[in-house]
Amino acid sequence: MIYWIALPLAGIALAVFLTTLFRHWKEIRLLDPDSIKEERVRRKREEIINQRFDRVRSGAVAPLQKVMKHSVTAAKKTFHGAYIKLVHLDRFYKQAKAPFASIAPSMKDKIRTLLDEARSLARDLKWADAERRYLEVLGMDDRNLDAYKGLASIYLKQKLYPQARETFEFLMKTKQADASCYAGMGEIYEAEGDLVKAEEMFLKALEMQPRSPHRHSQLAEYYLDLNEPEKAVTLLQRAVELEPKSAKYLEQAIDASVRLGNRVEARRYYDKFRLVSEDRPKLQALKDRIEELSG
């Protein structure tokens, strides 16, 4: 009786065993040395395949990246070229829109032309025409310094002192006065007999242009007019140093030296004057003055 009870239980146990064996057969196979070796080979093969795939993928991507890089560079160049063409096209359009703009003189060019004409007319002593040109410039540009200076200069040369003074003083008040303005005021004060103010103005002009031989000569001429050659001689020495071939400065230096009775200096300046002047009567007159010093 016990036998018949144990037999069905053994059958059930066997069935459970076989079912479990079937379900876990793969895991059980790994316990076999041969199975373990085969699994290792399979994994190694998969690893090699994966590595090859990675190399192939890298090899395929690298040329693609290179192509992409070239494409981006080419695109940039194309865009830059197109941009430059647009700029040129825009410039051409603007020029075409105003075809005569480059032909018509600009305001600046017209002012320059008028100033040149005014100076030329002033040199020819055509005062009224020069004045009209300067006033025309001021009608276009009421702050033009050259036009104001030009007007003051022609007034001064005509001895129209009130008009010249008014212009010079305007430039001084607006802080646009230069050395020529102060020198001009010096001439006006000298003509009016205010020698203190005249000297002050000439000194101011020289201070503003210390390397100008003209300013040294101008102040020296003022001192010679006052019969003060001792003050003039140093100024004329400097003027000659700055412009050695100027006949005017050399003649002034001879005059100052003769007035001081300095025959050696007068002769030295005369020897230089002979090389730059062909005025024989003047040469003879200066020579006679120097020779008189020796007597």
Disulfide bonds with the S-S distance in Angstrom:
none
